[in-house]
Amino acid sequence: MSVTAEAISQSEATRTSRPLPTAPCSVVWSGGHAYVLEGSHGRARWVGVDDRGRPRFYTGDELQLRGWSRSR
């Protein structure tokens, strides 16, 4: 799978211009995987799985750095 300049630009724009959703159970995509917002306010985290099905947990800041999108 090759990464195009457009995809990089889109990812870069996502990281800097839009805040992550804050509603519980919101879903975003990052690196081809879905992440769901669990918890509330001070203890909120984004939960998903990696390529091997292992759970992955990210803070909002970590997910912003990874880049994200509302669609696959």
C-alpha positions in Angstrom: 0.0 0.0 0.0 1.6 3.3 -1.0 1.0 6.6 0.6 0.2 9.5 -1.7 1.0 13.1 -1.2 -2.7 13.8 -1.0 -3.2 11.3 1.8 -0.3 12.8 3.7 -1.7 16.3 3.3 -5.1 15.1 4.4 -3.6 13.5 7.5 -1.6 16.6 8.3 -4.7 18.8 8.0 -6.6 16.4 10.3 -3.9 16.6 13.0 -3.9 20.4 13.1 -7.3 21.8 12.1 -10.0 19.7 13.7 -10.6 18.7 17.3 -11.5 15.1 18.0 -15.2 14.3 18.8 -16.1 14.4 22.4 -19.4 12.5 22.5 -19.2 9.1 24.2 -19.0 6.2 21.8 -17.8 8.4 18.9 -15.9 6.5 16.3 -12.9 7.7 14.3 -10.3 5.9 12.1 -6.6 6.0 12.4 -4.1 3.8 10.5 -6.9 1.7 9.0 -8.4 0.9 12.4 -11.5 2.1 14.2 -11.2 3.7 17.6 -14.2 4.4 20.0 -14.2 7.0 22.7 -14.8 5.5 26.1 -15.2 7.2 29.4 -16.0 10.7 30.1 -14.2 14.1 30.5 -11.1 13.5 32.7 -10.7 9.8 32.0 -11.7 9.6 28.4 -9.6 7.4 26.1 -9.8 6.0 22.5 -10.0 2.3 22.3 -9.3 0.0 19.3 -7.3 -3.0 18.2 -4.0 -3.4 16.3 -3.4 -5.7 13.3 -3.2 -8.7 15.6 -6.4 -8.0 17.5 -4.6 -6.7 20.6 -6.3 -3.8 22.4 -4.8 -0.4 22.0 -5.6 2.6 24.1 -4.8 6.2 23.2 -5.4 9.6 24.7 -6.8 12.4 22.6 -3.4 13.9 22.2 -1.9 10.6 21.1 -4.6 10.1 18.5 -4.2 13.6 17.2 -0.5 12.9 16.6 -1.3 9.6 14.8 -3.7 11.4 12.5 -7.4 10.5 12.3 -10.5 10.7 10.1 -14.3 10.3 10.6 -14.3 7.9 7.6 -12.3 4.8 6.7 
